[in-house]
Amino acid sequence: MLSALGACSAPVADPVLKDPAQWPLAKLKRLPDDGEPPEGADRVLARIKVGSHKLTAWIHPSGQCGLAGSSKNMEADWSMSSDMTRSSRDLMREEGFSGPLEPATTVSTESTFILVCTPTRMLITVKGQTSKPSVEGNASAQIYGGGLNAVVGPPEVRKESLPGATVTSGG
């Protein structure tokens, strides 16, 4: 993960960070319902499949972004989320992605899934799975380092973060 530490650790003063309704992610079209949304989710933005994993990327107007999943080899469904309004001044970009360094929060689970949330994009890494990747909705993906990197966001952000994406919505 690339990061650039700010000179001070005070909370981020950027009004866009403090008002999730202004986030580019909040302006994305929600996916049609596919059953019950994940716990805590208000808007499902993308669905990602790779190997035995089925993932759902979502946001909530309170400033939460999250990732929920199910896998054939895991005993239970899981979910993780992060509150972007509590982002620090630390600027980061996950390894394997392009684009600007941004204020972000990071959460991971099972040492297989990493979710980095910024107001403009969600960066998702799935380690150790590369077979039959597909995306639906506001996402693009590519195989990277023995796993899958996916970005959720507007089309220009997806192209910026993964300019070589080979897995895109609808094809």
Legacy VTK file of the C-alpha trace (Angstrom):
# vtk DataFile Version 3.0
C-alpha trace
ASCII
DATASET POLYDATA
POINTS 171 float
0.000 0.000 0.000
1.351 3.393 -0.926
0.788 6.160 1.585
1.778 9.727 2.182
1.413 10.891 5.749
0.195 14.418 6.365
2.058 16.731 8.696
-0.763 16.661 11.190
-3.166 14.010 12.395
-6.213 16.259 12.767
-9.490 15.051 11.224
-9.952 15.676 7.514
-11.557 19.071 6.905
-12.566 18.350 3.306
-16.346 18.989 3.167
-16.793 16.246 0.560
-15.427 13.689 3.027
-17.809 14.879 5.727
-20.898 14.811 3.484
-21.358 11.350 1.965
-24.201 12.648 -0.227
-21.530 14.557 -2.220
-19.369 11.485 -2.851
-19.040 10.363 -6.462
-19.834 6.859 -5.149
-23.199 8.108 -3.818
-24.150 9.299 -7.289
-23.730 5.884 -8.912
-26.754 3.968 -10.122
-27.739 1.187 -7.758
-27.980 -2.351 -9.058
-31.408 -3.970 -9.287
-32.307 -5.935 -6.178
-31.020 -9.482 -6.123
-32.737 -10.633 -2.952
-31.979 -9.160 0.458
-29.216 -6.502 0.484
-26.257 -7.123 2.807
-26.675 -5.984 6.411
-25.930 -2.258 6.685
-26.252 -1.672 2.940
-28.469 0.973 1.400
-27.242 0.795 -2.208
-25.616 -2.154 -3.927
-23.149 -0.768 -6.474
-21.507 -3.894 -7.886
-21.313 -7.662 -7.771
-17.991 -9.412 -8.316
-17.353 -13.123 -8.806
-14.002 -14.861 -8.845
-13.301 -18.514 -8.149
-15.623 -19.673 -5.371
-16.294 -16.119 -4.101
-19.396 -14.004 -4.767
-18.944 -10.429 -3.523
-21.328 -7.491 -3.187
-19.949 -3.932 -2.952
-22.290 -1.481 -1.233
-22.590 1.950 0.378
-24.845 3.620 2.951
-25.700 7.358 3.096
-24.214 7.536 6.597
-20.745 7.203 5.047
-20.295 3.447 5.282
-18.878 1.483 2.384
-18.783 -2.255 2.546
-18.191 -5.607 0.987
-20.236 -8.720 1.660
-19.510 -12.176 0.393
-20.196 -15.839 0.261
-17.872 -18.630 -0.726
-18.233 -22.324 -1.287
-15.238 -23.005 0.966
-16.290 -20.721 3.849
-18.805 -21.898 6.419
-20.771 -18.641 6.664
-21.450 -15.503 4.697
-19.390 -12.533 5.828
-19.484 -8.765 5.646
-17.053 -5.951 6.359
-17.488 -2.198 6.264
-15.695 1.033 6.942
-16.845 4.537 7.903
-15.306 6.941 5.405
-16.329 10.001 7.441
-13.707 8.903 9.978
-10.942 8.894 7.390
-7.641 10.338 8.507
-5.379 12.739 6.646
-3.323 9.754 5.507
-3.361 9.478 1.742
-3.104 6.014 0.229
-3.581 3.819 -2.794
-3.599 0.032 -2.611
-0.832 -1.882 -4.395
-1.803 -2.960 -7.903
-3.988 0.080 -8.583
-3.269 3.356 -10.380
-4.722 6.776 -9.711
-4.320 9.472 -7.093
-3.405 9.084 -3.461
-6.628 9.805 -1.537
-7.888 9.909 2.054
-8.993 6.343 2.636
-9.990 3.713 5.140
-8.936 0.084 4.844
-10.461 -3.091 6.216
-9.589 -6.722 5.544
-10.877 -10.129 6.548
-9.692 -13.717 6.471
-6.393 -12.411 5.000
-8.086 -12.974 1.628
-10.120 -9.797 1.097
-8.992 -6.168 1.300
-11.385 -3.232 0.922
-10.066 0.319 0.562
-12.759 3.008 0.564
-12.419 6.571 -0.670
-15.197 9.009 -1.602
-14.486 8.372 -5.291
-13.854 4.629 -5.439
-13.745 1.285 -3.689
-10.596 -0.773 -4.290
-11.087 -4.487 -3.672
-8.403 -7.168 -3.607
-9.177 -10.894 -3.506
-6.029 -12.902 -2.836
-5.473 -16.381 -4.221
-8.421 -16.542 -6.633
-8.211 -15.942 -10.386
-10.661 -18.321 -12.074
-13.720 -17.166 -13.987
-13.772 -13.506 -12.885
-16.865 -11.435 -13.694
-18.334 -8.119 -12.601
-21.792 -6.590 -12.703
-22.662 -2.930 -12.237
-20.186 -0.146 -11.523
-17.024 -2.282 -11.468
-13.993 -3.349 -13.489
-11.351 -5.911 -12.548
-8.107 -7.562 -13.577
-5.934 -10.429 -12.435
-2.974 -9.116 -10.425
-0.331 -10.897 -8.355
-2.135 -14.235 -8.060
-5.473 -12.655 -7.179
-8.084 -10.252 -8.470
-8.111 -6.468 -8.152
-11.449 -4.741 -8.690
-12.480 -1.105 -8.585
-16.012 0.195 -8.009
-16.776 3.742 -9.119
-17.740 5.926 -12.065
-16.364 4.824 -15.476
-13.552 7.416 -15.530
-12.392 6.346 -12.056
-12.429 2.672 -13.034
-10.276 3.427 -16.089
-7.918 5.554 -13.968
-7.535 2.904 -11.243
-7.256 -0.138 -13.517
-6.286 1.106 -16.984
-5.601 -2.477 -18.113
-8.845 -3.958 -16.774
-9.791 -7.093 -18.669
-12.987 -7.844 -16.737
-15.727 -5.283 -17.288
-19.468 -5.153 -16.787
-21.259 -6.846 -19.633
-18.212 -8.560 -21.020
LINES 1 172
171 0 1 2 3 4 5 6 7 8 9 10 11 12 13 14 15 16 17 18 19 20 21 22 23 24 25 26 27 28 29 30 31 32 33 34 35 36 37 38 39 40 41 42 43 44 45 46 47 48 49 50 51 52 53 54 55 56 57 58 59 60 61 62 63 64 65 66 67 68 69 70 71 72 73 74 75 76 77 78 79 80 81 82 83 84 85 86 87 88 89 90 91 92 93 94 95 96 97 98 99 100 101 102 103 104 105 106 107 108 109 110 111 112 113 114 115 116 117 118 119 120 121 122 123 124 125 126 127 128 129 130 131 132 133 134 135 136 137 138 139 140 141 142 143 144 145 146 147 148 149 150 151 152 153 154 155 156 157 158 159 160 161 162 163 164 165 166 167 168 169 170
